[in-house]
């Protein structure tokens, strides 16, 4: 089982499939890609080996396609909660893990690889529009073209809000950025770039209410002086930041220091059969880069494969050699 569908988790899913393991990939966000998909899907990433520059969403799409050949089970919008040890399926085999989700599902797995980034990643809510989520109001923008020709309002003043405004201004009919303060938290250069576009910037204001029929049609802004104004809208995007929570993992018996899971050189935690990789993993000399996370994911999965079946070689073989792909899965991950 892979917990976390960011880049490290998606690559871990491929690595597990390549080793012939059956794989369940779970993430509490409704879309795969983790922070990359939630915060900067349209921005270029420059530190992925072999790709001089790649958009976040294109990287996620490629990783999904890479793993799809092995038919992993995807559980998005679902959170892994409790993990309990269960007896081995066969004499002499390792103990297994039973993982319960917040939807009451129980998953039996031989090993777990945690690639949860900074933990459970939850958008800060915009209470005034909560009733319209999925009907014109969203916290994520998986695809820019979904907003083509629409009147879009973005609430927020950080990097994500400004980045979304910059990306959507050439696509949407109109873009309005609403921030409750006069000063932005986003990079000053990005804010200045946005001011040179056709985007309308409204400061010292926040969304007071949202109205519509079968979907969102208009919002009411409350300005710092107490006055209110109305804006017609097709799409409202809340980019108010995210909170990160590791508490669901605290009962798993793994060691957590400074909001990271401590691992050894095999990426194993202090719990047999539970590994961690990517930003959530902690060890001496750690460097938090996507490229490093890919390597850690490969280490975690291959060591998990040997944990499941000690007769296996740690080295997975070469991907160019089709014969190196096991035809039968030795156990589930």
N, C-alpha and C positions, 0 to 999 in steps of 0.2 A: 504494500500500500504506500502510495506517495501522498504526503499531506502538504499541499501548497502547489498551485499551478502557475507559479511564476516561471521565468526562463530556466532556473535550475531544476524545478520540478518537472517541467516539460521535457527537458533533456534526460532527466533521470527516468522518465517514463519510456523514452526511446531505448535507453541503455538496458532497462529491465526487460523490455520486449526482445531486444537483440540477444539477451542471455536465455531466452526461452521462458521467461517468467510471465505468468498471468498478472495483470496489473490493474489496480483500482487507483484512480487519481481523484483526489477530493480537494475542494477549495470553497471557502465560505462566500467568495465573490461570485456573482452570477455569470461572469465571463472569465475565460482563461487569460493568463498573462500577468497576474499580480500587479505590482506597482507600475510596471511598464505599460500595461493596458489601461490602468486606472488614471495614471498621472500624465504620461507623455507618449501616447501611441503615435502621434504625428511627428514627434521630434526625431532628429537623426541621432543615432548612437554610433560612436566612432571607435569603441574599444573592444569590438568583437572580432576575434582573430579571423583573418581571411575576408572580412567584409569592410572595405574602407569606410563605408557609411551605410547604415540601414535604419529605416524607420521602425519605431517600436512595434507597430502593428504588423509590419512585414516580418520582423523577427519572430513574433509570436505565431503568425500564420505558418511560417516555415517550420518552426519547432513542432507545431501541431501536426503538420503534414508528415514530418519525419517520423513521428511516433505512431501515426495512424495505421501504418502497415501491420502493426502488431495488435490492432483492435483493443486498445485499453478501454476500461469502463470509466466514463467521466461522471463525476458527481459534483456539479457546480451549484453554487447557492446552498451548500450543505456543509456543516461544520463537524469536524471530528472532535468529540468530547472526551469520553472516558476510554482508557485502554486497560485491559485486564489480561493477565497471563492465563493461558489454557493449556491443557496437556497436549503432548505431541500426538500426531496422528498415527505414528508407528513407533515401535520399540526402538530406543536408541536415538530417535530423532530429537531435534531441538523443540523446546516449548514454543507455542504459538501465541499470537495476540488476538484478542477480540476487541474491536474498536466500535464504540457506539457513537452514532451521530445525533445531531439535534433534532432529526426527524424520526428518531426511534429506530433507525436502521442499524443492524449489527453486522459487522464485516469481520470474517475470520481471515487472518493473514499470517504468513510465516515470518514476515519481517516488515518493518515500517521505516521509511525514509522521510524525515521531516525536512521540508524545504519551504518553510513558512515565512521567509523573509524577515519581517519585523514583528510577526505574529498575526493574529486575526486583524484584518485590515477593514475598518468600518468607516464609511463617510460620516462626517459630522452632519447631523440632520438639519433640514430647513423645515421647521414645524409648520410654517404658514402655508406650505404647499404639499404637505405630506399626503393628503387625500388624493392628489393628482399623479402620484408616482405611476409610471407606465402609461399615462394618458396625457403626455405632453411635458411631464416633469421627470427629470432623471439626474443621477449623480455621475454617470459615465457617458462618454461619447465613443462607442466602439467604432463607428464609421461616420466620417464627415458628411458623406453624401446623404445620410438620413435627414440632414438639416438643409439640404439644397433648396433654395427658393423660399425659405421660411424666415419669419421674424423671430429671432432668438434673443433671449435675455440670459446673461450669465451673472450669477451672484457670487462675489468673492473678490479678494484683493491680493491673493498670493500668486506664485508662479503658475500654478495650474490654471487659475482663472484667466490670467493674461495670455498664457499660451493657447488656451481654447479660443479666446477672442481673436487672436492673430490668425489661427488656423481656419476659423469659421467665417471671418469677414469676407474673404474672396468667394465663399461658397453660398452663404445665406443671403436672403434678400436684405436683411438688416441685422445688425448685432448691437446690443446694448449691454455694456458692462456696468453692474451696480455694485458699489462698495460702500460700506457703512462709514468709512473714514476718508479723509482727504488724502492721506498718505498711504501708498501701496506697500505691501510686504514683498512684492515681486521685484526681480532685478530691475534696476532703474533703466538700463538700456532697453529692456523689453517693453517697459511702460512707455518710454519715449518713442519706440518704434510703433506701438499701438496708437499713440496720439497722432501719428502721421497718416493713419488709415481713416476709412470712413466710419469706423466704429464710434458709436455714441458712448461717452463715459459719464456716468452719473455717480458723484461721490456724496458722502454725508447722507446716505439714504440706505434703506434696506427693505426687503420684501415684507409687506404687512399682511397681505392676504392674496389668495388666488381664486379665480372664478372661471366658470365655463358651463358647458352642457354635458355632452358625452366625453369631452376632453377639455383640457385647459385652453382658455381663449384670451384671458387678460389677467394682469396682476396689478395690485395697488402697492405703490411705494410710499413709505413714510419717511419724510425728510427730517433732518436734525432739528429744524425749527418747529416741527409738529404738523406741518402741512402735508397733504397727501396728493398723489397724482396717479393716473391710471395709464397703463401701457397695454396695447394689444399684443398678443404673443402666441406663437405656435409651439415654441419650445422654450422651456425654462431649465437651465442647468445650474445646479448648486455645486460650486467648487470651493467649499468652505474648509477643506482640509480633511484629514482622516485621523482616527485614533487607532492605536495598535495595542493589542491585548494578548499576553501570553498565558493568562490564567487557565485556559483549558488544558494546557500542557503541564501545569504544576503538579497535578495528581498522577502523572505518568511515572514518576520516580526518576526523571532525568535531572541532571544538575544544571541549574540556570544561574548564570552570573552576569550581572549588568544587562539583563534582558536578552541574553544569548545562551544557547545550549552548548555545554562543554563537551567536546569530542576528542578522541585520540587520533593517531595517524591513520587508522582505518575508517575514520569518520563515525565510529561507533560511540554511542553514549555509554553511561555506566549501566544501562539496561541491555542485556543480551537481546539481539534482534532488533534494536531500535537505533537508527543512524540519523545523522543530520548533515545537511549540506547547504551551501549558499549563505546568504547574509545572516541567517539565524544561527549558524555554527560558530563556535568560539574555540580557538586554539592559538598557541604562541606563533607569532609571525603572520597572523591572518591579514589578508588583503581583500577588501570587499569590492570586487569587480565581477561583472557578469561572466567574463572569460574564466575567472578563477572558480566561480560557482559551477560552471560546466565541468571542470576537472574534479571538483569535490563530489558532484553528483555521480560521476563515473566511478570514483573510488568507493562511495557509499554503496552503490548498487552491486558492484562486483564483489565487494566484501560480504554484502548481504547474501549474494548467491552462494558463496562458499559456506557461509553460516548455515544456510538451508540444506546444502549438500556438500559435505567436506571432500567428496571425491572429485568435485569440479576443480578445474584450474582457475586461479585468480584472474589470469589474463583472458580477456574475452575472445581473442582472435581478431582477425582483420575483417572489417566490414566489406572489403572487396572480395572476400572469399565466402561465397554463399554457403559452402559446406560447414562453415564455422557456426552457423545459426542452428541451435538445437531444434529438432522437429517436435519434441515433446517438452512441455514445461515441467521442470523438476518439482516445483512448488509455487505457491502463489505469493506475490509480494503486495 
